[in-house]
Amino acid sequence: MMKAINVTGGALVWEECEKNSELPADHVEIDVVWTAINRADLMQRAGVYPPPPGASDILGLEVSGRIAALGKSVTGFEIGQEVCALLTGGGYATSVAVPAVQVLPVPKGYSLRKAAAIPEVFATAWLNLYEEADLKPGERVLLHAAASGLGTAVIQLATAFGNPVFATAGDAHKLEICQQLGASGVWNRKDGSFVDAVKTWGGVDMVLDPVGGSYIAEDQKVLNVDGRIVLIGLLGGRSAEVDLGVMLVKRHRLIGSTLRSRTVEDKGRVMQALHRHVWPLLGAGQIEPLIDSDWPITRVDEAMAHVAENRNTGKVLLQVAE
């Protein structure tokens, strides 16, 4: 048996449930110490973002903890080793089984608490900046919802790899933090359209957009020739107006991107890229996950409300065990 958060009629209940008895050969079992809240969890709880086929229906897309068991074919890990992992689901629990390729040792000098803030946001940042958009050094990024856990990771990662960032958010204090993290241009969305400000900044080669809706047309206006819009969310709605003439003449690309539904092989490849390119920066203190707050797992309802109301700047963590 294990304990997990179950969603019952929209309510979140911390209770005992069955644990899968057999560990697949290519998986590891982790005793969970920390997990984190992502917007996908809020959407799944609301019934609008079901887990992919075969995935756990327990919330939670990332964890940190200690390895409790190894599948027969797993090498490179040890029982008791401190690790963090990218999940397709199942993180809001005392135990989780995950493909070994989605598991990494915690970065040098990191606590389990700090490591729990890494997997989802840095994997998403790397995937979309350097695989989907294929950013080259010097290319410029427009980032919306920049004070989220993902946004604060993107600012640091892009800046470290030589890609200037223009950040938008809806709060002046949040924008100050974005600047402290490395954003060289900022705009408060409550002041109206970002278009003129971004044009004055010099335009961009890529937009990372979790909003969609009316933002897509605005994104197009600030994109340079050969620019890319990578759409990762629909906070502003699923319908948008696209100027196909501008797209054609300027060779723009509109790319839809999700991480959760990708194959184990894809996720493993992204995690190994993080280990090679990002783990050294984390270990050296050149970049680090920004943590807004942490809550015991039994107060997950309050923690989710904190995220839903956009009160967080950075990651919101949940402690499952000591």
N, C-alpha and C positions, 0 to 999 in steps of 0.2 A: 504494500500500500504506500501511497504518498499523499501529500496535500497539494491542492491546486485551487486556483480561482475558477469557479464555474459561473457561467452567465445563465441566470434563471429568470426569465421574464424581464430582462434588462437589469436585474439586480446582480451584484457581484458577491459571491459567497465563497469564503475560504473553507474548504472541507476536504475530507478524505476521499480518495478515488483510487481506482485500480491502476497499477503500473504494468506496462507490457512486460511479460515474463521473460521473453527471449530477446537478447540484444543482437541486432544484425551484425554480420561479420565486419562490415566496414564502418561501423558506428562506435562512438564512445558514449558512455553514460556519465553525466555531470551532476554532482550534488550542487544545486544552485545556491549561491549566496546573495547575488544581486541580479536584478533584471531592470528593465527600463520601459518607459511609456513612449510609444510612437503613435502618430495620428492614425495609422492603420488599425491599432488596437481600438481606438474610439469608434472607427468606422465599422469594425467587425462587431463590436458590442451593440451598435445601433442596427445591425442586420443588413448593412449595405456593402460589406466587403468580406464575403465568406472565404475561408482558407482554401487554397488550391486542393484538388483531389488528392487524397492520401495523407494530407497534413493533419497534425493535431488541431482539434478545435479549441484548445486552450489558448488564451491570449499570450502574447509575448514573443518578440522577434529577435531578442538578444539576451545573453546571460553572461555572468562570470561565476566561477566556482571552482570546484576541485574534481578531478577525474575519479569516478567511483568504480568504473569497469571499462575494459577494452574489448572490442570485438576481435574475433579470431585473426582477422587479416590486418589489424591496425598495428602500425609501427611508429616509432618516433615520439610516443607519449608514455607517461608512467602513471601508475595509480597514485593519487594524492597530488598530482601536479596542478598548479594553479593556471587556469586557462580562461579565455573568453571565446564566445561562439556566436555566429550568425545563424538564426533559426528561421524556419518557415512557420513556426508556431510552437507553443508549449512552454514558454519561458516563465509564466506566472505559476510556478510549481516548485516543489522541493527537489525534483529530479527531472532530467530531460535526456533523451537519447537523440544524438545528432550525428550526421555523417562526419567522419574525422577530418575531411578536407575543408569543412567549415569551421574548424576549431584552430585557434592559435594560442601559443603561450602568452601570458600577460607581458606587456612591454617591460623592459628593464626598469626597475625602480617603482613600478606601479603597484598600488593596492588593488584588491579585487573590486572595491567600490569604484575607483577611477577607471578600471578596465572595462566595467560594464557599460560605460558611456561611449565606447569606441565602435563596436562592430557594425551596427546598422548605419550610422551616419557616415562613417569614414568609407565603408564599402559603397554606399550610395554615391558619395561624393566622387570617389575614384572612378567608379563605373561611368558616371555621366560626364565628368570633366575630361577624362583621359582615354576612355574607350568610345563612348557614344559620340561625343563632340570632337574627340581626337585633338585636343588643344595643343598648340605649339607654343614654345616660350615667347612671351610678349603679347600673345593674343589676349583680348580683354573680355571680361565676364560681367554680365548683368545678373544679379541675384535677387530674387523676390523672397519675401518672408525670411529675411536674412538673419533674424535673431533667434530662429528656431535651433534645435539641436543640430539639425542638418546644416542650416545656414552658417552657424558659427564654425562648423567643421570645414565647410566649403571655403569660407574666407581664408582660413589659415592654410589650407592645403594649396589652394590656387596661388596665394601670395608666395608660399614657399617654393613653388615651381615656376615662378616668374610670370604669373598671369594676374594683372591688376583687376580688382573687383570693385564694381559699383553696387552698393547695397540699398535695397528699399525695405522699409518696415513702417509700422504705424505708430511709433512711439519715439520721442526724442532721446530718452535715456537709452533705449535699445540701440539706436543708431550711434550713440557715443561709444557703446561697447563694441559695435561693429568696426568703428574706426580704430579703437584700441587693438583689435584683433588683426587689423591690416587693411581694411577697406579704404580705398583712397578717394572714393566718391560715395555720397549717401543722399537719400531723398526720403522724406516723410510722405507716405501715400495720402495722408490726411490733407496735404497741401495741394492735391490735385494730380494731374498727369506728370509722370516722370520723364516724358519724352524730351522736352527742351533741356532739362538738366543733364540727361545722359548724352544728348547731342553736343552740348557745350563741353562735356568731359572728353569727348572724342569718339563717341559711338562705341559699339561692342562687336565682338566676333561670335559671341555665344550668349544665349540667355538660358539660365536654369529657372524654369517656371513651374512652381507647384500650384499656380492659381488657375490658369486657363481662362475660359470665358472671354471677356472683353480685353484682357491683357494681351492676347495673342496679336491683335491688330496693332496695339501700341508697341509690342516687342518688335514687330516688323519695321516700324518707323526708325528704330535706332540701330538696326543691324547693318553692319558693313557688308560689302560684297563677299559672297561665299559664307555668310553667317549662318549659324545654326541655332534653332530654338529647340531645347530639350524639355519636353513636357512631362512632369513627374507627378502631377496632381491636378485636382479639379475643384479647388476651393471656391473658384469664381464661376463654376458652372461648366457643363460639358459641350455647350454650343459656342462657336466662335466664328468671327468673320475674318477670312484670309484674303489678302489682295494677291491673287494669282499672278497678276501682271508684274508686281514687284518681286514676287518669288521667282518668276521666270528670268527677268532681266538681271536681278542681283544674285541669281543662283543660290537662293536661300533654301535651307532644309528644315522641315518641321519633323521632329523625331519624338515618338512616344516611347517612354521607358519606364519599366517597373523592375524591381529587384526580386520581390517575394516569389513571383511565379516562375522564375528562371530555374533551369535544371540544376541538380547538385553539381554537375561538372562546371557549369557557368559560375556558380557561387564559389566553388573551390578555386577556380582560376582567379576570381576577383580577390579572394582572401589571400592567395599566395602572392598576388601583386602587392597587396597591402603589406605583407610580411617583408617583401624585398624593398619596397620604395618608401613606405610610411612608418613602419616600426622603428627604423633607425632615427627618424625625426622625433618620434614620440619619446624614445629612450633618451635622446639627447636634450629633451626639453625645448626643442625648437617650435613644436606645436603641441597642443594638448586639448583634450575634450573639455568643453565648458559645461560645468554642472550647475544647474539652477538650484536644485533642492533634492532631498531624499526623504522618503516616507516608508514606514513599515508596510509590508504587503497587506496587512489587515486594514490599512487606511487607503487602499487603492482607489476607492470611490472619490475621496477628496483630492487625491493626486490627479486623477483623470479630469476632474472639474477644473483644477488649476491649469491644465494644458488646454482644455476646451475653451477656456475664457482668455487664452493667449496671455496669461500672466507670467509665463516662463521665458527666460532668456537662457538658452542652452538646454541640456538634458535634464529630465526629471526621472530619478531613480527610485526603485522599490527594493527594500531589503527583505530577503526571504529567510536568511539564517545568519549566524555569526561566522 
